Amino acid sequence: MLDATFATPDVTTFCRLDELGLVVVGQKLEPDRAVLACRVEEDDAARWCRRCGCEGSPRDTVTRRLAHEPLGWRPTTLLVTIRRYKCTGCGHVWRQDTSRAAEPRAKLSRTALRWALVGLVCQHLTVARLAEALAVSWDTANDAVLAEGQRVLLDDPARFDDVKVIGVDEHVWRHTRRGDKFVTVVIDLTPVRDKTGPSRLLAMVEGRSKQAFKTWLAERPKAWRDGLEVVAMDGF
């Protein structure tokens, strides 16, 4: 009997590609990068045409390259083979669904997006360092992280829940000659007061005037504003 503590080695699970609906079928390891050849998990529903309901026949395959989270800080690329089908009834052509792995036309997998966002927010890595680790351009990494941060953090409807104490102050965020140098920073201090955790950044509003904060506050629901107990502000 094998040691029940261990299981058979599984590259797909180890690289967390099962979460993306992918299966590893090959690998190419080099000193400075790794490429994992993948296929999409089989799905019987993918064989049927969504227009007329007839069964589709395999037509050909296309490949899609996705930057994945670096394994051992070695840039890792997914080379995904995607099967295309042609409907035997209406002639419609479609391909296997890869939305679990990445957004349409995205260059980073969903796992890579989360890795980059955690690296930027929690590990304080620069965008340049993230781009280097993912083997993508600075613009690609920056655009992807900003979009993921907007989706996961800023668009989270529960982000303002249970906020009772906020702190407001100005901050110099731009050190160039052009553009407004100051932003008004709004912080959730409720966890600090209640001794349940660190403070949280709620918003950064362009400008440092009273009107900037007043406008941001007016955009919040009245019930949320009425629930605030303490606003700690710079005396000036």
N, C-alpha and C positions, 0 to 999 in steps of 0.2 A: 504493500500500500504506500502510495506517495505521501509525503509530508503534507497534511491538510492545510498547513500555513501558506503554502505557495500554490500558484496555479500555473498553467502553461503560458509561456511568454506570448504577449499579444501587443504588437506595435500599435494597432488601432486604438486599443483602450489606453495604452501608456501615453500616447500623444493626444488623447481626449478627442479623437476624431469620431468616435461613436456618437458623441453629443451633436455632431454636425451632420450626421447621416452619411458619413463616408467610411470606406473600408480601404485600408492600405493593401496594395498588391505588389509593391516593389519599393526599393529605396536606393538612393545614390548618395553616398557619404563622401565628402571631401573635407580637407582640413579647415576650410573657411566657410562651408555651407553644406546644407543637406536638402535633398529633394525627395519627397515622398510621392510616389505614384499612387493615385487613389481612384476608386470607382464609387459611384453613387449606390447606396443600398437598394436592393431590389424592392420594387413596389408594384404589385399586380395592377393597382389602379392606374399607374402611369401608362399602361398599354392601351387604355381605352380613350377614344376621342371625346373631348368635352363638347364638341359641336354637334355631332350626330350620334354618338354613342357606339359607333362601330369599333372593332378592335384594330389597333395599329400594328404595322409590321416594322421591325427594325430597318432603318434606312442607312444610317452611318453614325459616326461619332465625331464629337468636337472636344477640344481640350480647353481647360480654363486654369490659369495660374493664379494662385492665391498665396499671399504672404501669411505665414502662420506664426504663432508665438515661438520665439527662438528656444531651442532645446540646448541647454548648456551654453547659452549665449552665442550659439552658432545660428546664423540666419537659416530659417527653415521654410521651404517653399512647397506648396501642395500643387501637384500636377494632376488635375481632376479630369478624368475621361467621362464625358457625358453622352449618353446614347440618345439619338434622335429617332423618332417614329414618324411614319406616314400612314394616315388613315386609309384603310382599304375601301372606305365608302365615299367620303367627300374629298379625299386627297390632302386634307390639312396636315401640316407638318409641325411637330412640337418636340420638345426635348425634356429630359428628366428634370424634375424640380430640384434646384440646389439652394432654395431659400433658407434652409436650415444652416447651410454652410456659410453663406454670405449674402449681402444685399445684391440686387441686380447691378451689374457693371462695377461692383466694388472690387478693389484690389487686395483687400485684407479680409481674412476669415473673421467670423464673429469672435472666436477665441483670441485672435490677434488684437482685435479692437479692444476687448476687455483687458487684455494684458497691457496694452499701451496706455489705456486710461488709468489703470491702477498705478502703472509706473510713473505717469505724469503727476497724478494727484497725491498718491501716498508715498512714493519713493523719490519724488522731486527730480525725476530725470528730465533732461531737456528734450525738445522735439528732435534735435539733431541726433541725440543718442538713441532715441526710439527708432528714428529712420535708419540709422546704421545697423541696429540690431535686427530690424525687419527686412533690411536690404531693399528699401524703397526710397524714393526721393523725399526731400524735406516737405515739399508741398503736399505730396500724397499722404504722408503721416500726419501733417498738421490738419488737413481738411478732414481726414477720417476721425481723428481724435476729437476735434471740435464738434463734428456731427454726432458722434457717440455720446459725448458729454452733454450735448443739448438734449438728446433722447433720454438718457439714463438719469441725469441729474436735474437739469433745468426744467424738463417737461414732466417730472415726477409730480403727480397731483398731491401726494402726501408729504411733499417737502416742507410745507409750512405748518403741518399739523403739530399741535401741542407746543407751539412757540409762545412763551409768556414773557421772556426777557430778551431784549435785543440791544446791541451796542452799535453805535453809529460814529464813524470818524472818517476823515479824508486820508487819501493815500496817493503818493506820487507813483504812477505806474508807467509813465512815458518819459524817457530821458532824451528826447529829441527836440529840435527847435520848432517843429511843426506839430500841430494838433494840441488838444487839451491835455495837460500833464496830470491833472487830478481826477480822481474818481471818489465817489462816496461809497464807503464800504459798510454793509449791513451784516452784522454777525448775530447768530443765535446763541445767547449766553445762558439759556435755560439749563442745559446739562451742567454748566459750571456752578450755577446757583444751587441746583439740586444734588450736586456731587455725583452725577451719574455718567459723566464722560466729558470730553473736551468740547469746546465751542465749535460751531459749524458756520461756514460761509453761506449766507443767504443770497446776497446780491452785491454787484458792483455797478453803481450808477454813474454815468459820465457826468462830470462836473462836481463842484464842492459847495454849491450854494444851498441855502435853506430850501429854495424852490425845488432843487433836484430831489432832495429827500421827501419833500411834501408831495411831489408828483408821484414818486414811487409808492408812497404810503397810500395815496388816493386810489392807486390801481389795485390794491388788495381788497378783498371782500370786507364789508363793514363788520361782520361777525368776527372776523379775524382781528381787525383793529380794536374792537371792543374787548377782546380777550387779552390784549397786552397789559401787563402789570407794571413793567419797568422799562424805560428807554434810557440807556446810559449814553450820554453824548459829550463830545468835547465842549468845554465851557465857552470856547471862543467861537 
